[in-house]
Amino acid sequence: MDLIAMGAPDDEYDPEVSTILPRLREAKAAVDVQRIVHEEFVRWFGADLVGPLTNCADIAEKMRGTWLACGQCV
């Protein structure tokens, strides 16, 4: 959503993170993370603002990589 880049506080996404992280355990691949992020962002921001599932592909890849790198430490 680029809110932080627009000057929002660093903790701007904390509510969304709190609903995404618990669901990451069900993700088997980046496409699952993409679906989870998209579903939660639609819930928080609305479908019109979030757009299509493909808008979440880049962040899903980064999140999945971080999740795997930390050994599912969260």
N, C-alpha and C positions, 0 to 999 in steps of 0.2 A: 504494500500500500504506500510505501515511501514516506510515511508520516515522520519518521525520525530524520530523514534527509531534509524535510521541510521545517525542521526545528522543534519537533515534538520531543518531550523528555525521553531519555533512554529506556525508561520502564513503560513506555507507551503500549507495548504489545503484551505486557504481563498477563492480562486477563485471557487473551487468546492462547498464549503459551500454556496457561494452566488447564486449558481444555484439549490442547493438541498433545502435549507430552504423555498423558496417561494412555492415549490411543496409539502411540507409536509402537507399543508392544505387539499390537495386532498386525503391524506392517511387515510383510515379507520381502518387499521390493520397493524401489523408489516410486513406482506407480501407485503403490498403496499409500505411501506418504503424501504423494500428490493429491490423491482423493481425500485423505484425512484433512490436509491443510485447506483444500478447496471447500469441503463441507463446513469446516469450522469458520473460515473466513466469510462464507455466505451467511452462516448463522449470525456472525457478529456484525458484518458490514452490509449484507444484502447482495443478492445475485447481480443486480445492475451495476453495482460498484466493483465487485470482484471480477466479473466477466467469466469467460469459459475456463474449464478445467486446465487447459494448456497454459494459462497464465501463471499457474502454480508449479510448473515443471522445474524451473531453475532453482527455486527455493527448496523444493522437495529433494532434488539431487544433493544440495548442500546439507540439508538437515539429515538425510539418510547417511551421508558420509560422516558427519559429525557423530551421529548416533552410534555407528559402527566403530568409529575410532575410539570412542570413550568406553567401549565395551558395554553399552547400554547402562551407563552409570547413573542415569537419572531415574 
